[in-house]
Amino acid sequence: MVGRTTRTARTGPAAPAARTVLTGARVVLPTGVVENGRVTVEGRHIVEAVGGTAGTIGGAGTNSGAAADGGASAGDTSANGGASADGSTSADGGTSADSGAADGSATVLDLAGHWIVPGFVDMHVHGGGGASFSAGTPEEALTVARTHLRHGTTTMLASTVTGDLDDLARQAAALAELVEQGELAGIHFEGPFISPHRCGAHQPSLLRHPDPADVRKLIDAARGAAKMLTLAPELPGGLDSVRLLADSGVIAAVGHTDAAYDAALEAVEAGATVATHLFNAMPPLLHREPGPVAALLEDERVTVELINDGTHLHPAALGLAFRLAGADRVAFITDAMGAAGMSDGTYPLGPMEVEVTDGVARISTGPTAGSIAGSTLTLDRAFARAVTVDGLSVPEAVRALSATPARVLGLDDRVGSLEAGKDADLVVLGEDFGVVGVMRRGAWVIDPEVG
C-alpha cells in the first residue's frame, strides 16, 4: 500500500504551486540507481531528483550503474546553483534537504518497495486500444496515445503505414494538429518508399521509389511535425532522399530494405542515423554478405531500434545488438498496431487486414499473408522482459526505453530522464516491474495509491 500524507501551506504570503513529493523508492537517475530516492514535482516539472542513500541493489541484473553519490539533477537549475552536500541540485535553488517541504502544500507519497523511472519514449508505434494512427482522425490517434500512456509511454511518435501518397499527406495534416497541441511528439512515415522484397506487412501495390519530390510532399504536409521517415536507400532516389531528409531536420531511417552492406554504409554517409527495427525486414547477417545489419550496428552514428517482444527477436540477437551498440545506441520500440492493449481478433493495419492469435499479429490475406504485422507490445512489457529475461540492468533498460530515444528525437532537454527542470514524466514500477503509477507532465494518469 502506498502511503500518502499532505503538508498544508503556512499562513502568510500566497503559497507556490502545490508539490508532489515521491519518497522511499529506488530511483533511476542519469548517474544510476539510488536507494531511498526522492523526486519532487511542482506543476508540470521536476524540481528535484535525488537519492537518500546510494549503493548496490540486490537482485540479478538490477544494479549496473549504481550511483556513487546521492543523485543527480538537470542543467536547468537556479542562478544560485542549488547545490547540496551530496552533489544533487534542485530547480528552485534549494538544497535537497528541504525541497518540497516547507513553502507550500506538498502531497507526499511513500513509495518504498517501488521503482521510479523516466516515462517511456516510443519512436515507432502505429496503434493500440483498437485504434490506429493511419485512420487519420484525432479520435483514433488519441485512443492510441492514451492506451500506451497507461503502460508508461509518456512520449511517442505517430507512425503511419504504406498508403496512397495523397492519403498519407491527409493523415499527416491531421496528426500534425495533435503534435501542435502537445499530444504527440511527431510523425514517423514508415513507407511507401520501401523495398518490395522486404515489405513485410505493407501493401506491395502501394510501394514506390523514394523520389525526393514525393518525400518533400510528405514533409510539407506534416507542417513541421515530421520527425522520421523510413526508406530503402538502395532504391532509385534513395540516397538523394536521405540527403533531403537530413537537410530538412528529419531523421532518415534505414528499414524494410534489401540493401547490401556497402549500400547501407552509403546511406549512413548520406545522413541516415536510425535502423528501423534492426534484423526485421532486412537481409540477415551472413559471413560473406554482412548486409545492412553489420553496417548499421558498427557505425556509432546510428541508433538501432529493437522490438523486444520475444517474437521479433531471439534473445541472442537482442543481446548481440546490445553488446555491439550499447544502451546509448539502442532504442526499444513497440511497432505496435491496433491490437496492443486488446484481445486477440481481427484488426486493420492501414489497408491490410491483420489476425492476432496468442498476441502475435500476422497479415491474414493477400500476397503477404502470414507476415508478422507489427506487434501487440507495450513498453512496460518490453522493460520487464529486458530485465527479467534478457538480463539487462535496470539503468540499461531505462536508457533504451527513455534516454536514448529522447536523444534521437531531439527531446532530451525535456524528457527521457529524471532531472530537475524536465517534464514530470515518470513511471512507478512494482518489484516485479509491473506498472503501479504513471505521471505525465505532473498529472497522474495512474495514481499509485488508487491504481
Buried (B, 14 or more C-beta within 10 A) or exposed (E): EBEBEEBEBEEEEEBBEBBBBBBBBBBBBBBBBBBBBBBBBBBBBBBBBBBBEBBEBEEEBBBBBBBEBBBBBBEBBBEEEBBBEBBBBBBBBBBBEEBBBEBBBBBBBBBEEBBBBBBBBBBBBBBBBBBBBBBBBBEBBBBBBBBBBBBBBBBBBBBBBBBEBEBBBBBBBBBBBBBEEEBBBBBBBBBBBBBBBBBBBBBEEBBBBBBBEBBBBBBBBBBBBBBBBBBBBBBEBBBBBBBBBBEBEBBBBBBBBBBBBEBBBBBBEBBBBBBBBBBBBBBEBEEEEBBBBBBBBBBEEBBBBBBBBBBBBEEEBBBBBBEBBBBBBBBBBBBBBBBBBBEBEEBBBBBBBBBBEEBBBBBBEEEBEEBBBBBBBBBBBBBBBBBBEBEBBBBBBBBBBBBBBBBBBEBBBBBBBBBBBBBBBBBBBBEEBEBBBBBBBBEBBBBBBEE
